[in-house]
Amino acid sequence: MTLLNGKHIVLGVCGGIAAYKSVELCRLLVDAGAHVAPIMTSDAEHFIGKVTLSALASEPVHTTLWDDADPIPHTRLGQRADLIVVAPTTARVLGAYAAGISSDLLTATLIATRAPVLVCPAMHTEMWEHPAVQENIATLRRRGVNVLDPESGRLAGGDIGAGRLADPQRIFDEIVQLLPPGDLYGTHVVVTAGGTREPIDAVRVIANRSSGKQGYAIAAEANARGAKVTLISTVELAVPFGVTLIQVETAQQMQDAVNMSAQQADVVVMAAAVADMRPVVTSTSKMKKNPKTGVIDGLESIALEATPDILANLGASKRVGQVLVGFAAETENLVANAQAKLQRKNVDLIVANNVADTGVGFGHETNAVTLVANGAEPVVVGLSDKRSIAKSVMDAVVLIRSHSTH
């Protein structure tokens, strides 16, 4: 299990001989599941190449306020960060940060964030012990900045003394302490997303209007809370970093993937809109329209059969302690239909929405749901973006899991 699943970490690298250690730190963070966005100062480029960090990090190195694809890179990087670590941190950057001087992308990002910051100073002993540097360190500590003091050892030029950058493993351990695992750490969450497509012939399908956005939002939320996440989807959207994607198309393919993944899963969230019916007979080639009748031969009528009821099958085989979440898209009698589905399919939570309402469900960026669980009053979550809905769903899952352990 990765310790830093879904965490966004900005790794700042300053111009010092210890910059080479940032490469190992980057590798440790990425291996732990973190999304690492590196920032290098212009001085850092004298010690290591941008290509090195870009190859190991989660996105290319950022170096300037002016050449980035984003018009305000410091704001974007600072806002999405769960933590900013600067290793090594030079005396120049410590002084600029303490004085609030945004002289480059790194210092601008440090000033533009509300995330925790960890600075890891590295410099010659005389510089480290200088009163101005020590006063800047004290100022930053008073403001809540975390400082990992340098170690004593061999320095550049063969000198020995205080000022050596802390070992990358020690920095990593400090980061883990600052970013404790989320409330789903140690769990395996399986999420389905999108609408299944049941083929009629080589080009035509029976489908529904599901965009998959709610399922992806749930996968991202579970991932950010420390879970190992398997996403089984019929649509191709941006996959959250650290999430394992299994691409499927039909209900049968989804059932096969779910059965394989759910056996050891702690939580299964069936957010996908699975087609209820499929054609009994399909054609591997495109059926052609009869020029005389204007009707597609073979499509005058379509014989249908039921698709696998994946949620009911999961409910029938649910393990003790496993949490099963189903979705119910309704147009009337929302709570009553959700409660009936909850009991009928032996699940722990139904996420119900009225898709007849404006801005709710299929194809929208927003959703509004009612959470229906055994032994609890229904919880209404008003119209909001789908990530907020995902947070409410996973909050309910965590609550259910906590009750099942007592």
C-alpha positions in Angstrom: 0.0 0.0 0.0 1.4 3.4 -1.0 1.7 5.9 1.9 1.1 9.1 -0.2 -1.7 8.0 -2.6 -3.2 11.0 -4.4 -1.1 13.6 -2.5 0.1 16.5 -4.6 3.6 17.5 -3.5 5.5 20.4 -4.9 9.2 19.7 -4.8 11.4 22.8 -4.9 15.0 22.5 -5.8 17.5 25.3 -5.2 21.0 25.9 -6.4 23.3 24.0 -4.2 25.6 21.0 -4.5 23.1 18.9 -2.6 20.6 19.3 -5.4 21.5 15.9 -6.6 19.8 14.4 -3.5 16.5 15.8 -4.7 16.5 13.2 -7.5 16.4 10.4 -4.9 13.8 12.2 -2.9 11.6 12.6 -6.0 11.9 8.9 -6.7 10.9 8.0 -3.1 7.8 10.3 -3.3 6.6 9.0 -6.6 7.1 5.4 -5.5 4.9 6.2 -2.5 2.1 7.2 -4.7 2.5 11.0 -4.6 2.0 13.3 -7.6 5.2 15.3 -7.6 5.4 18.7 -9.4 9.0 19.8 -9.4 10.1 23.5 -9.4 13.8 24.3 -10.1 15.4 27.6 -9.6 17.7 28.9 -12.4 20.7 28.3 -10.1 19.6 24.7 -9.6 20.0 24.0 -13.3 23.8 24.5 -12.8 23.8 21.3 -10.7 21.2 18.9 -12.2 19.4 18.9 -15.5 15.7 19.5 -15.9 15.3 16.3 -18.0 16.4 14.2 -14.9 13.6 15.5 -12.6 11.1 15.6 -15.4 11.7 11.9 -16.2 11.2 10.9 -12.6 8.5 13.3 -11.4 4.8 13.2 -12.3 4.9 16.3 -14.6 7.6 18.3 -16.3 9.8 20.6 -14.3 8.6 24.2 -13.8 11.2 26.9 -13.9 9.7 30.3 -14.5 6.6 32.4 -14.1 6.7 33.4 -17.7 7.2 30.3 -19.9 4.8 27.9 -18.2 1.6 26.8 -20.1 -0.4 28.1 -17.2 -0.6 32.0 -17.0 -0.4 31.9 -13.2 1.7 28.8 -12.4 2.5 29.8 -8.9 -1.1 30.1 -7.9 -2.1 26.8 -9.5 0.8 24.9 -8.0 0.3 26.5 -4.6 -3.5 25.9 -4.5 -3.4 22.2 -5.5 -0.5 21.3 -3.3 -1.0 19.2 -0.2 2.6 20.0 0.8 5.5 21.9 -0.5 9.0 20.6 0.3 12.2 22.6 -0.7 15.2 20.4 -0.7 17.8 21.7 -0.7 16.9 25.2 0.5 19.6 27.8 0.0 20.2 30.9 2.2 18.9 33.1 -0.6 15.5 31.3 -0.8 15.2 31.2 3.0 15.8 35.0 3.1 13.4 35.7 0.3 10.7 33.5 1.8 11.0 35.1 5.2 10.9 38.6 3.7 7.9 37.7 1.4 9.9 38.5 -1.7 8.6 36.6 -4.7 11.6 36.9 -6.9 11.1 33.7 -8.9 8.6 30.9 -9.4 9.6 28.9 -6.3 9.3 31.8 -3.9 6.1 33.0 -5.5 4.6 29.5 -5.1 5.7 29.4 -1.4 4.0 32.7 -0.8 0.9 31.7 -2.8 0.1 28.5 -0.9 -1.8 27.7 2.3 -0.4 24.1 2.3 2.1 22.9 4.8 5.7 23.8 3.8 8.9 21.9 4.7 12.2 23.6 4.1 15.4 21.5 4.2 18.4 23.9 4.4 21.8 23.0 3.0 24.8 25.3 2.9 28.3 25.7 4.2 28.7 25.8 8.0 29.6 29.5 8.1 26.5 30.4 6.1 24.2 28.2 8.3 25.5 29.7 11.5 25.2 33.3 10.2 22.9 35.4 12.4 20.8 36.5 9.4 20.2 32.9 8.3 19.3 31.8 11.8 16.9 34.8 12.2 15.2 33.9 9.0 14.9 30.3 10.2 13.4 31.5 13.5 10.9 33.8 11.6 9.8 30.9 9.3 9.3 28.6 12.3 7.2 31.2 14.1 5.0 31.4 11.0 4.4 27.6 11.1 6.9 26.6 8.4 8.4 23.2 9.1 12.2 23.2 9.1 14.4 20.1 8.9 17.8 21.1 10.2 20.8 20.1 8.2 23.1 17.4 9.4 26.8 17.5 10.2 29.2 15.8 7.8 31.3 16.3 4.7 30.5 19.5 2.7 31.6 20.9 -0.6 35.3 21.6 -0.9 36.2 18.8 1.6 35.1 20.7 4.8 33.3 19.0 7.6 30.6 20.6 9.7 26.9 21.5 10.1 25.0 22.4 6.9 24.8 19.0 5.0 21.3 18.4 3.5 19.4 15.7 5.5 19.3 12.3 3.9 16.5 11.8 1.4 15.0 9.0 3.4 14.9 11.2 6.5 13.2 14.0 4.5 10.7 11.5 3.1 9.9 10.2 6.7 9.3 13.9 7.7 6.9 14.3 4.8 5.0 11.2 5.8 4.6 12.6 9.3 3.3 15.9 7.9 0.9 14.1 5.6 -0.7 11.3 7.6 -2.6 8.6 5.7 -6.2 9.3 4.9 -9.2 7.6 6.5 -9.2 5.0 3.7 -5.6 4.1 4.0 -5.1 0.3 3.9 -8.4 -0.4 2.0 -9.0 -1.5 -1.5 -11.8 0.3 -3.2 -13.3 -0.8 -6.5 -15.3 1.8 -8.4 -17.3 1.4 -11.7 -18.0 4.3 -14.0 -19.8 5.1 -17.2 -22.6 3.5 -19.1 -22.2 0.1 -20.7 -22.7 -0.3 -24.4 -24.4 -3.4 -25.7 -23.6 -4.1 -29.4 -26.4 -4.5 -32.0 -23.9 -4.8 -34.9 -20.4 -3.6 -35.6 -21.4 0.1 -35.3 -24.7 0.3 -33.4 -25.2 -0.1 -29.6 -27.8 0.1 -26.9 -26.5 2.6 -24.4 -27.5 5.2 -21.9 -26.5 8.8 -21.1 -24.0 8.2 -18.3 -20.8 10.3 -18.7 -18.8 8.4 -16.1 -17.9 11.7 -14.3 -19.4 10.8 -11.0 -17.6 7.4 -10.9 -14.3 9.1 -11.7 -14.9 11.7 -9.0 -15.5 8.9 -6.5 -12.3 7.1 -7.6 -10.3 10.3 -7.2 -11.8 11.0 -3.7 -11.0 7.4 -2.5 -7.5 7.7 -3.9 -6.9 11.0 -2.2 -8.0 9.4 1.1 -5.3 6.8 0.9 -7.1 3.8 -0.7 -5.8 1.5 -3.3 -8.3 2.2 -6.1 -9.3 0.0 -9.0 -11.5 1.9 -11.5 -13.6 -0.2 -14.0 -14.9 2.2 -16.7 -16.5 2.2 -20.1 -15.3 5.8 -20.7 -11.9 7.4 -21.1 -11.5 10.4 -18.9 -8.4 11.7 -17.1 -7.4 8.9 -14.7 -6.5 10.1 -11.2 -2.8 9.6 -10.5 -2.3 6.3 -8.7 -5.6 4.7 -9.8 -5.6 1.4 -11.7 -7.9 1.6 -14.7 -9.6 -1.4 -16.3 -11.4 -0.5 -19.5 -14.5 -2.4 -20.5 -17.5 -1.8 -22.8 -20.4 -4.3 -22.1 -22.2 -5.4 -19.0 -20.7 -8.8 -19.3 -17.2 -7.4 -19.5 -17.9 -5.2 -16.5 -19.2 -8.1 -14.5 -16.1 -10.2 -15.3 -13.8 -7.3 -14.3 -15.8 -6.6 -11.1 -15.9 -10.3 -10.1 -12.1 -10.4 -10.5 -11.4 -7.2 -8.6 -14.1 -7.3 -5.9 -13.0 -10.6 -4.4 -10.4 -8.9 -2.2 -11.9 -5.4 -2.1 -13.0 -3.8 1.1 -15.4 -1.4 -0.6 -17.2 -1.7 -4.0 -18.9 1.4 -5.4 -21.1 0.5 -8.4 -21.5 4.0 -9.9 -21.7 2.8 -13.5 -25.0 2.8 -15.3 -25.2 -0.8 -16.5 -27.6 -1.5 -19.3 -30.6 -3.7 -18.2 -31.0 -5.4 -21.6 -28.9 -6.5 -24.5 -29.7 -7.9 -28.0 -30.0 -11.7 -28.1 -28.3 -11.8 -31.5 -25.6 -9.4 -32.6 -23.9 -9.0 -36.0 -20.1 -8.7 -36.3 -20.6 -6.6 -39.5 -22.7 -3.5 -40.1 -26.3 -4.2 -41.0 -27.3 -2.4 -44.1 -30.5 -0.5 -45.0 -32.7 -2.1 -47.6 -32.9 0.5 -50.5 -36.4 -0.6 -51.3 -38.0 -0.5 -47.9 -35.7 2.0 -46.2 -35.6 -0.4 -43.2 -32.3 -1.9 -41.9 -32.6 -5.6 -42.6 -32.6 -7.5 -39.3 -33.6 -4.4 -37.2 -37.3 -4.5 -37.8 -37.4 -5.7 -34.3 -34.7 -6.6 -31.7 -35.1 -9.5 -29.4 -33.6 -8.5 -26.0 -32.4 -10.4 -22.9 -31.5 -9.3 -19.4 -27.9 -8.4 -18.7 -26.1 -9.7 -15.6 -27.3 -8.0 -12.4 -23.9 -7.1 -11.1 -25.0 -5.3 -8.0 -27.3 -8.2 -6.9 -24.6 -10.7 -7.5 -22.2 -8.7 -5.4 -24.8 -8.5 -2.7 -25.4 -12.2 -2.7 -21.7 -12.9 -2.2 -20.8 -10.0 0.0 -18.2 -10.8 2.7 -18.5 -9.8 6.3 -17.1 -6.3 6.7 -17.2 -5.6 3.0 -19.1 -2.4 2.1 -21.2 -2.4 -1.0 -22.5 0.9 -2.6 -25.2 1.0 -5.3 -26.6 3.9 -7.3 -30.3 4.5 -8.2 -31.2 6.9 -11.0 -34.9 7.6 -10.5 -37.6 10.0 -11.8 -40.1 9.5 -9.0 -40.5 8.1 -5.5 -36.8 8.6 -4.9 -36.4 7.4 -1.3 -38.9 4.6 -1.4 -37.3 3.1 -4.5 -33.9 3.5 -3.0 -34.9 1.8 0.2 -36.4 -1.1 -1.7 -33.3 -1.5 -3.8 -31.1 -1.4 -0.7 -33.0 -4.4 0.8 -33.5 -6.3 -2.5 -29.9 -6.3 -3.4 -28.3 -6.6 0.0 -26.2 -3.5 -0.2 -25.0 -1.1 2.6 -25.7 2.3 0.9 -27.7 3.5 -2.1 -26.8 6.8 -3.7 -30.1 7.9 -5.3 -30.7 10.9 -7.6 -33.7 12.2 -9.5 -32.3 12.5 -13.0 -35.5 14.4 -14.0 -34.2 17.4 -12.0 -32.2 20.2 -13.7 -28.5 19.8 -13.4 -28.6 16.3 -11.8 -26.9 13.2 -13.0 -26.2 12.1 -16.5 -24.0 14.4 -18.5 -23.9 17.2 -16.0 -21.0 18.6 -14.1 -23.2 18.7 -11.0 -25.4 16.2 -9.1 -27.8 16.1 -6.2 -28.2 12.9 -4.2 -30.0 11.3 -1.3 -27.9 8.7 0.7 -30.0 5.8 1.9 -28.3 3.4 4.4 -29.6 0.6 6.6 -30.8 1.9 10.0 -30.2 5.5 9.3 -32.3 8.5 8.2 -31.8 9.4 4.5 -29.2 12.2 4.0 -29.9 14.8 1.3 -26.9 16.3 -0.4 -27.9 19.3 -2.4 -26.8 20.3 -5.9 -23.1 20.6 -6.1 -20.1 19.5 -8.2 -19.5 15.8 -8.5 -16.3 15.8 -6.4 -18.3 17.3 -3.5 -20.9 14.5 -4.0 -18.0 12.0 -4.0 -16.8 13.3 -0.7 -20.2 12.9 0.9 -20.4 9.3 -0.5 -17.0 8.4 0.9 -17.8 10.0 4.2 -20.8 7.7 4.4 -18.6 4.7 3.5 -16.1 5.5 6.2 -19.0 5.8 8.8 -20.4 2.5 7.7 -17.0 0.8 8.0 -16.4 2.3 11.4 -19.7 0.8 12.6 -18.9 -2.6 11.2 -15.7 -2.8 13.2 -17.4 -2.3 16.6 
